């Protein structure tokens, strides 16, 4: 089987990967659906078990969404993939701003963020101008936003308003833009296989978050930061990082990394993604909401779009710059 996969072209290998993923997801989703259907007609488990099943189906929905996004991006080419991630970034930023109080004096800054900064950032990615796209937002935009806000002649809560917008741009635009940037990295002997890097990143980060959540529900340990997250504790966090990193190392054959290198970059991605997920939970607690999106319902359904990609927005830039620096890609 391994020999057969190696005999395929890079495009065929990526297509086979997506075929396997869709097959596994279809089987798991069908099983979860029938279990849920049976519970509705003839309940045999308690409410807690049914809540667990409902939460698992929600996680499956998130996984389906992310896999479909990456499949469409790969199937239609790197340029379309960049545009697709730009749209995701746009809607994620919209969710973030919707739940952050703004004033009339912020209108110019918001127009700058949505219709100037975001397109330029993803254009820099699409044209592989890595040196500029990595500093465009942290340097130029961070200076331009408060200048634009000051010119609006509204000093009320000036620092707080600008900090919120800058933070939203950093997470939703800067972080997300590093996902399609992975498609443009060049490794010797790895031409045409960059889609595997995107899959690898998403797979290990999602595995880490999922394992942490499941372990915390099973072990019932006291949360480390209960005012931020009732499910975060160091034991489940460490187990999630370890399991996801080991899984990432076992999947080193689809990456340009050796086993030890894949293990190291998996640890980096998992730590940054899980910490980012915790930070976004803190922001939601500050806003007094359970999920991103208007009244807890975002553009993608029960949970907001930002709920689905928050860990990825933190993991992607750290993962990207780590492998680009170490491998000089």
C-alpha positions as MATLAB code, in Angstrom:
seq = 'XXXXXXXXXXXXXXXXXXXXXXXXXXXXXXXXXXXXXXXXXXXXXXXXXXXXXXXXXXXXXXXXXXXXXXXXXXXXXXXXXXXXXXXXXXXXXXXXXXXXXXXXXXXXXXXXXXXXXXXXXXXXXXXXXXXXXXXXXXXXXXXXXXXXXXXXXXXXXXXXXXXXXXXXXXXXXXXXXXXXXXXXXXXXXXXXXXXXXXXXXXXXXXXXXXXXXXXXXXXXXXXXXXXXXXXXXXXXXXXXXXXXXXXXXXXXXXXXXXXXXXXXXXXXXXXXXXXXXXXXXXXXXXXXXXXXXXXXXXXXXXXXXXXXXXXXXXXXXXXXXXXXXXXXX';
ca = [
       0.000    0.000    0.000;
       2.795    2.395    0.923;
       4.598    1.575   -2.322;
       1.408    2.237   -4.297;
       0.939    5.645   -2.671;
       4.545    6.602   -3.377;
       4.068    5.681   -7.053;
       1.289    8.283   -7.397;
       1.927   11.819   -8.589;
       1.811   14.626   -5.981;
      -1.676   15.659   -7.161;
      -2.925   12.076   -6.920;
      -1.425   11.707   -3.432;
      -3.248   14.815   -2.176;
      -6.474   13.621   -3.802;
      -6.077   10.218   -2.128;
      -5.551   11.946    1.224;
      -8.796   13.893    0.892;
     -10.620   10.741   -0.234;
      -9.491    8.908    2.895;
     -10.441   11.837    5.134;
     -13.899   12.169    3.598;
     -14.434    8.423    3.953;
     -13.492    8.391    7.640;
     -15.591   11.464    8.376;
     -18.581    9.968    6.556;
     -18.396    6.758    8.598;
     -17.996    8.572   11.916;
     -20.731   11.094   11.094;
     -23.159    8.343   10.058;
     -22.462    6.454   13.285;
     -23.016    9.578   15.394;
     -26.227   10.373   13.497;
     -27.711    6.911   14.034;
     -26.758    6.983   17.726;
     -28.453   10.358   18.093;
     -31.518    9.149   16.158;
     -31.790    6.043   18.357;
     -31.527    8.144   21.516;
     -34.370   10.371   20.370;
     -36.671    7.437   19.648;
     -35.658    5.178   22.521;
     -33.366    6.835   25.098;
     -31.053    4.373   26.825;
     -28.472    6.814   28.225;
     -28.664    9.707   30.660;
     -28.719   13.401   29.767;
     -24.983   13.789   30.308;
     -24.202   11.097   27.713;
     -26.599   12.681   25.243;
     -24.965   16.076   25.791;
     -21.573   14.501   25.096;
     -22.914   13.037   21.867;
     -24.377   16.380   20.817;
     -21.055   18.099   21.524;
     -19.195   15.429   19.551;
     -21.489   15.995   16.575;
     -20.768   19.712   16.817;
     -17.024   18.969   16.697;
     -17.642   16.772   13.665;
     -19.420   19.678   12.009;
     -16.399   21.891   12.618;
     -14.114   19.231   11.150;
     -16.317   18.858    8.057;
     -16.289   22.615    7.550;
     -12.504   22.900    7.738;
     -11.870   19.875    5.516;
     -14.280   21.155    2.873;
     -12.637   24.574    2.905;
      -9.186   23.068    2.399;
     -10.432   20.671   -0.278;
     -12.038   23.485   -2.284;
      -8.907   25.594   -1.925;
      -6.668   22.757   -3.122;
      -8.960   21.728   -5.975;
      -9.235   25.235   -7.424;
      -5.571   26.207   -7.093;
      -3.356   28.367   -4.897;
      -4.857   31.693   -6.033;
      -8.420   30.581   -5.326;
      -7.271   29.098   -2.014;
      -5.828   32.464   -1.014;
      -9.068   34.233   -1.962;
     -11.053   31.636   -0.016;
      -9.001   32.180    3.127;
      -9.324   35.925    2.625;
     -13.117   35.516    2.724;
     -12.854   33.419    5.897;
     -10.653   36.125    7.385;
     -13.202   38.789    6.397;
     -16.110   36.995    8.094;
     -14.029   36.152   11.174;
     -13.034   39.806   11.556;
     -16.658   40.818   11.078;
     -17.678   38.545   13.950;
     -14.936   39.959   16.142;
     -15.845   43.582   15.417;
     -19.586   42.942   15.769;
     -19.105   42.075   19.438;
     -16.622   44.873   20.121;
     -18.185   48.273   20.875;
     -17.371   50.857   18.203;
     -18.116   54.555   17.768;
     -18.758   56.734   14.765;
     -15.126   57.826   14.885;
     -14.075   54.232   14.164;
     -15.757   54.060   10.756;
     -12.689   55.158    8.808;
     -10.482   52.705   10.691;
     -12.953   49.889   10.011;
     -13.047   50.705    6.299;
      -9.252   50.694    6.307;
      -9.173   47.292    8.053;
     -11.752   45.506    5.902;
     -11.202   47.006    2.468;
      -7.540   48.034    2.436;
      -5.508   46.063    4.985;
      -7.143   42.669    4.421;
      -6.893   42.683    0.598;
      -3.304   43.942    0.644;
      -2.245   41.317    3.194;
      -3.610   38.435    1.136;
      -2.277   39.953   -2.094;
       1.175   39.942   -0.520;
       0.655   36.270    0.331;
      -0.552   35.383   -3.174;
       2.500   37.065   -4.718;
       4.844   35.356   -2.220;
       6.243   38.644   -0.884;
       7.083   36.989    2.418;
       9.434   39.670    3.750;
       6.744   42.338    3.407;
       3.660   40.343    4.363;
       5.225   39.354    7.702;
       5.725   42.986    8.779;
       2.918   44.789    6.937;
       0.341   44.448    9.734;
       2.589   44.401   12.862;
       4.446   47.548   11.709;
       2.648   49.645    9.105;
      -0.972   48.846    9.964;
      -0.440   49.154   13.718;
       0.762   52.699   13.118;
      -1.823   53.574   10.465;
      -4.894   52.528   12.488;
      -4.436   54.992   15.398;
      -3.485   57.773   12.971;
      -6.720   57.217   11.058;
      -8.659   57.119   14.307;
      -7.057   60.349   15.565;
      -7.999   62.133   12.344;
     -11.639   61.254   13.100;
     -11.484   63.749   16.009;
     -12.924   61.364   18.615;
     -10.623   60.875   21.656;
     -13.203   59.030   23.786;
     -11.804   55.590   24.824;
      -9.172   56.087   22.140;
      -6.676   53.499   23.403;
      -9.280   50.818   24.085;
     -11.008   51.219   20.706;
      -7.786   51.075   18.732;
      -6.384   48.166   20.739;
      -9.506   46.087   20.033;
      -9.342   46.742   16.302;
      -5.611   46.069   16.154;
      -6.066   42.825   18.066;
      -8.868   41.731   15.728;
      -6.723   42.432   12.664;
      -3.785   40.569   14.186;
      -5.785   37.424   14.930;
      -8.300   37.295   12.093;
      -6.227   38.699    9.222;
      -2.551   38.292   10.070;
      -2.939   34.854   11.667;
      -5.261   33.436    9.007;
      -3.115   34.740    6.127;
      -0.348   32.350    7.134;
      -2.452   29.293    6.241;
      -2.436   29.851    2.446;
       1.155   31.063    2.768;
       2.103   27.462    3.606;
       1.098   26.496    0.059;
       3.866   28.718   -1.314;
       6.770   27.358    0.719;
       9.368   25.466   -1.281;
      11.154   22.344   -0.047;
      13.590   20.287   -2.175;
      11.828   17.194   -3.506;
       8.468   18.337   -2.139;
       7.131   20.194   -5.164;
       3.349   20.060   -5.584;
       2.731   18.641   -2.112;
       2.330   21.815   -0.030;
      -1.342   20.965    0.593;
      -0.035   18.227    2.900;
       1.525   20.931    5.097;
      -1.839   22.661    5.522;
      -3.490   19.341    6.342;
      -0.699   18.475    8.778;
      -1.063   21.776   10.648;
      -4.856   21.607   10.889;
      -4.828   17.926   11.809;
      -2.399   18.187   14.724;
      -3.944   21.403   16.099;
      -7.499   20.024   15.933;
      -6.351   16.724   17.462;
      -4.718   18.587   20.346;
      -7.840   20.660   21.091;
     -10.134   17.623   20.783;
      -8.023   15.365   23.025;
      -7.675   18.102   25.655;
     -11.429   18.581   25.704;
     -12.229   14.871   25.943;
      -9.616   14.222   28.657;
     -10.788   17.172   30.755;
     -14.375   15.872   30.650;
     -13.280   12.379   31.664;
     -10.785   13.274   34.401;
     -12.851   16.035   36.035;
      -9.777   17.893   37.290;
     -10.115   21.349   38.826;
      -9.714   23.985   36.090;
      -6.574   26.104   36.259;
      -8.339   29.292   35.112;
     -12.030   28.711   35.932;
     -13.033   32.291   35.127;
     -11.718   31.806   31.588;
     -12.302   28.107   30.863;
     -13.896   25.411   32.969;
     -12.259   22.669   30.906;
      -8.622   23.865   30.902;
      -6.248   22.142   33.285;
      -2.559   21.346   32.934;
      -3.006   17.569   32.963;
      -5.444   17.428   30.052;
      -3.421   20.112   28.275;
      -0.195   18.096   28.539;
      -1.909   14.869   27.427;
      -3.480   16.661   24.455;
      -0.133   18.130   23.401;
       1.628   14.765   23.787;
      -0.967   12.748   21.884;
      -1.323   15.257   19.031;
       2.457   15.685   18.718;
       3.001   11.932   18.550;
       0.278   11.642   15.914;
       1.960   14.438   13.973;
       5.299   12.631   14.163;
       3.673    9.437   12.846;
       2.390   11.451    9.882;
       5.867   12.757    9.078;
       5.797   10.742    5.830;
       3.382   13.263    4.256;
       5.649   16.198    5.155;
       9.199   17.206    4.215;
      10.190   16.570    7.855;
      11.902   13.641    9.503;
      10.233   11.927   12.475;
      11.972   14.069   15.111;
      11.441   17.263   13.136;
       7.743   16.492   12.675;
       7.470   15.847   16.421;
       9.109   19.192   17.224;
       6.972   21.292   14.857;
       3.851   19.458   16.099;
       4.661   20.464   19.680;
       5.125   24.074   18.555;
       1.831   24.098   16.626;
      -0.135   22.403   19.415;
       1.136   24.673   22.181;
       0.492   27.849   20.200;
      -2.928   26.649   19.009;
      -4.131   25.544   22.440;
      -2.932   28.746   24.099;
      -4.613   30.764   21.365;
      -7.852   28.858   21.952;
      -7.615   29.769   25.644;
      -6.972   33.436   24.839;
     -10.041   33.590   22.601;
     -12.103   32.040   25.396;
     -10.927   34.851   27.666;
     -12.071   37.383   25.076;
     -15.483   35.725   24.898;
     -15.813   35.819   28.680;
     -14.916   39.499   28.592;
     -17.717   40.089   26.079;
     -20.102   37.860   28.068;
     -20.894   35.494   25.188;
     -20.631   31.691   24.763;
     -19.724   31.830   21.059;
     -18.554   34.335   18.467;
     -21.198   35.781   16.186;
     -24.323   37.827   16.730;
     -25.990   36.561   19.928;
     -23.754   33.497   19.874;
     -24.790   32.464   16.362;
     -22.299   33.137   13.601;
     -22.424   33.034    9.837;
     -21.695   29.318    9.762;
     -24.353   27.990   12.116;
     -24.636   27.328   15.848;
     -21.127   28.510   16.594;
     -19.363   31.466   15.038;
     -16.756   31.079   12.328;
     -14.107   32.393   14.697;
     -14.877   29.547   17.117;
     -13.861   27.122   14.382;
     -10.572   28.748   13.415;
      -9.333   30.515   16.576;
      -6.665   27.931   17.418;
      -5.527   27.878   13.786;
      -5.154   31.680   13.712;
      -2.592   31.440   16.534;
      -0.835   28.274   15.378;
      -0.427   29.148   11.687;
       1.998   32.113   11.949;
       4.199   30.415   14.546;
       4.227   27.160   12.555;
       4.949   29.017    9.304;
       7.838   31.102   10.604;
       9.335   28.201   12.568;
       9.630   25.908    9.551;
      10.592   28.728    7.179;
      13.392   29.824    9.504;
      14.692   26.339   10.349;
      14.450   24.856    6.841;
      15.135   28.117    4.973;
      12.095   27.359    2.794;
];
